[in-house]
C-alpha cells in the first residue's frame, strides 16, 4: 500500500495559558466574588503604566456629538476622547444632507441636547460637530444668535450652550464649487456674532480644506490649504478673537485617526486645548500651554514617552501646542 507520511518533528504547540495563572493577571483578595469568576476567586488585570492621560473639568459637561452624514457609530475615537472630559452622546441619524433637510436636522440636534440636559441635571451641554455635523451645529448657533431679539424659536434647556461649539473636521470646501453664496460653507460662519467661541480641530491633510488638485479640484492652485488655510479663514471671522484652531499632522478628514501608535497623542492634543476652551464658558480662564516637553531618552516614564510623541504633531511654525488664537 501507499507509504504513510513521516511523523512531524515539530513540537506540539503550547497550550494557551489559563487566565487564572497568567502573570498579566493579579489576584484581588478584597473583591467580592462574581458569578462569572473562576471558582470562588476573582482575577483582574494588574495595574500597568498607561499612556492615557486623565483630564478633568471643574464644571461637569455633557458633549452632544453631531456626527457626519453616515450617522451615529462612526465617531468612536472622538466619543472615547470626549468621555475623558465628561459624558458624551451623539445624534443617531440625520434627516438628510441637503439644504432642504437642515430644519429637520436642527430639530433632531436640539431634541438630543434637551434630552441630554435633562438627564445630566446640573451639567452644561456643549455641541461638538464632526464633518457634516459641524455645518448643522454652526447653523444652529447662527439661528439662535439671530433669534435673541425676536424669540421665535423654541427655547432650549437652560444648560445648553449656544454661544460656541467644537468643530472637528469642518468640511470647508465641498467636492464641487458653490453655485452661489448660500452654498458657500463659510457663509454660516460669517453669520456668527463676535462673542461666539469656536474651536476647530482638523487634520493637516484634510481634503475638505484643499480642493486645489485631484479629481475634485476647483480652487486655484497656490491657494492656502490645510490647517493654514483654515486659520486664514478663521482670522477673517467676526468672532476671530474667540477662535482656536488645532491642527493634527499626518491625518486627513478623520482628524483623530493618526495611526495605531499616534491616536493617543492626537487625542491628548485636542483634549489639552479643550480644557481651557470649555472652562471659558463658565468664566474660568486657564492659561494654555505654550510648548511641548521633549521626551527624556533615558527616562522610562510613560508620560515622557507620550510627550515625545506629541512633539511630532507640532508644526514647526506654530508656537502654541493647543492651537492658535487670533487677536481681535
N, C-alpha and C positions, 0 to 999 in steps of 0.2 A: 504494500500500500504506500501512499504518499508519506514522505518523511514529515515528522512533526517538527514545528518550529522550535528552535533552541530556546530554552528559558531565558528570560531577560536578566541581564546582570545589573540593571538599575535597582537601587534600593527602593523599597516602598516609600511612598510619600508620607511624611509625618502627619499625624492626625492634628486637627485644629485644636488649640489649647482650650481647655474648659474655662469659661469666664470666671469660675469661682477661684481658679488658681492662676489666672493670668496676672502677671506683675503690673499690668496697667490698671488693675482694679484694686481698690483698697477696702478693707472691711470697715464698716461703720457699726460699732457695737451699740452706740446710743440711739440708733434708728429703730423705729418700730417696724416689726415685720409686715410685709405686704403679701397679699395672696399670690402675686406673680413672682415673688422672690424665690431663690433656691432654698428649699427646705425651710428652716426657721431662721435663716440668716439673710441679710441684705448686703449687696455689694454695690458700690458706686464708683464711678471713675475717680481716680485720685486727682488732687488739685495740682495741675501743672501750669507753668507760666504760659500766659496767653498774650497775644498782641492786641487784643480787643481793648480799646480804651473806653473807660467809663465816662459818660457825660451826664451832668446833672443840671437841671434848670431850677432857678429859685422859684419860679412861678410854674405850676403844673400846666401843661399844654397838650391838647389833642390835635393831631395833624390829620386833616382830611385831604387825601390824595386824589386829585383829578387826573386819572391815568390817560394814556394815549388812546388812539382810535380803536385799538384792539380790546379795550375794556379792562376790567379788573383781572388780576392774576399775572400781569406782565410787568409789575413793578416790584418784584421780590427784593432786589438789592436795596432799592430806595425805602421800601417799607421796613425792612430789617434795620436799616441805619436810623431811621426816624424813631423806631421803637426804643432806641437807647436814650432819646431825649424825653419821650413821653409816649402816650398811646397813639397808634396810627391806624386809620381805617381808610377805605377807598370806595369811590363810586363804582357800582357794579357794571353798568353798561350805559353807553350814551344812546340818545335817540337817533343820532346820525352825525355825519361830519361836515354837512353842507351848511351854508349860511341860514337856510330855512329851518334848520334844526337847533339853532342857537338858543332860542327861547326855551325850548323843552330841555335842553342840556343844562341851562342855568337853573331851571326849576328843580331838576334832579340834584344838582350840586347843593342848592340851598336846603333841600329836604334832608340830604345827608348831613349837612352841617348842623341843622337844627336837632336832628336825632342824636348826633354826637355830643352836642352841648347839653341836652337833657340827661344823657347817661353820665357824662363827665362831671356833673354837678358844678363845682367852682372852677374847673379848669377852663382856660381860654381855648378857643378853636381857631386854628390858623390853616389857611388854604395852601396846599403845595401842588402846583401843577407839574405835569410831566408830558412833554411833547404836545400833542393836540390839547390836552387838558390845560396847558398854560394859556391857550387862547380863550378857553371858557372862563378860567379864573380872571384873566385880565378884563374880559368883557363884563363880568360880574362886578368887579371893583369899579370900572368906569361908570356903569349904570348906577351903582349905589352912590357914587360921588355926585353924579348929576341929579340924584333924587333927594339930596339933603334938604332942599327948599320945598320941592313940590310934594314930597311924601306920598307918591302914588304907588310905590312898590310895597309889597307885603313885607312887614317888618321881620327881621331875623332875630334869633335869640341874642340876648344882650352880651353873651360871652363870645360871639362870633366876631372875629376881627375882619373888618372890611377896609382897613386903611393900609393894607400891604399884604404881600404874599411872597412865597418862594417859588421860583420858576425854574424847573430843571429841564434842560434841553429845549429851550424855547425855539420853535421852528420859524425863524425869522424870514427865511426865503423858501417859498414853496417850489415844487418841481416845474412850475411854469410862471412866466412873468405876470404880474397882476394887470388886469384889464383896466381897472380904474382905481381910484383912491380907496374905495370901500373894500377892495380885495387886497390892499397892501397890509401885511400883517404887522406893520409898525404903527398903523393908524390908531389902533386901540391903545397902544402905549402912550401916544401923544395926547390922548384924552384924559389921562390920569392927572389928578391935581398935584401941585408941588409938594404937598405933605405926604404923598404916598411913599411907603418904604417897599423896596423891591430887592430881592437877592436872586441873581441869575447864576445858575450852575450849568456849565456846558463843557463838552469835550473839545479839545483843540482841533480835531479832525471832523467835526460835525458837518455833514454835507448840507444841512439846513442853514449853515452860516457861510456857505460858499457859493455854489451855482455859477462859478466862473469857468468851469471846464467839465468835460464829460458829456454824456448824453442828455443831461437836463440843464446844460449851461444856458443862461440867458442874461447874466450880468456881464459887464465889461471886464476884460482881462486887466489885472492890476488893481482891481477894487479890493478894499480891505475885506479880509475873510477871517474865519475862525473867531476865536475869542477876542482878538484885536479888533475885528470888525464889530463885534457885539459891544465892546467897550466904546467904540466911536459912536454907535447909535445911542447907547445909554447916556453918553455925555451931553447929547442934544435934547434929552427929555426934560420936561418941566420939573420932574421930581429927581433930577440928576444928583442933587445934594444928598439924597437918601438912597442911592443905588449902590449895591455891592455886586461885583462880578467875580465869580470864582471859576477859573479855568483849570481843567484837568488834562494833562498831557496824555498822548498816546491812546485817546479814546475818541469814539465817534458820537453818533446820536445817542447811544446808550452811555451816558457820561460815567456811570459807576461801574461799567464792565471794562475794567482795565487789565484783564488777565488774572489768572488764578492767584498769583503772588502779589498783585498790585491793587486788588479790590479794597483791601483793608486800609492802605494809606489813602486811597481816593475817598473812601467814606469818611475817614478821620479828617481829611482836609475840609470836606463840606461841613461836617459837624462842628469843627472848631470855628468856622465862620458863622454858623447858625446860632451858636450860643449867645454872642452879643447882639445878633440881629433880633432874635426872639425877645430877649430881655428888654430891648429898647422900646418895645410896645408897652411895657409896664413902667417906663420911666427910669429904668436901671441902665446906667452906662458902664460897660465893661471894656477896658482897653483891649484892642486887638493885638495879637502877636505880630511883631514886625520882622521876624526872621525864623528860620528853621535851624534846629540844632543838628549838626552833623553827628553821625554815629561814631562812637569810640571804637576803633578796630580791636582794642584789647579788652573791651567790655563784653560780658555775656548777658548783660541786661537786655531783656526783650524790648523794653521801651526805647533804648538807644538804637536797636536794630530798626525799629519802626520809624524813628526819626530819620535814620539814614535812607529808608525807602521813600519817605515823604519828600526828601530833598530832590529826588528825581522828578517830582511833579511840579517843581517850582520853576517858572520861566526865568531866564537869566536877566531879562529886563524888567521883571516885576519885583518890587521891593517888599511887597506885602504877601504874607503867607495865606491870609484868609480872603484874598481878593483885593480889589481896589475901589476906594470910594472917590467919587467925583465931587469936587468942590462946587458950591453953588455959584 
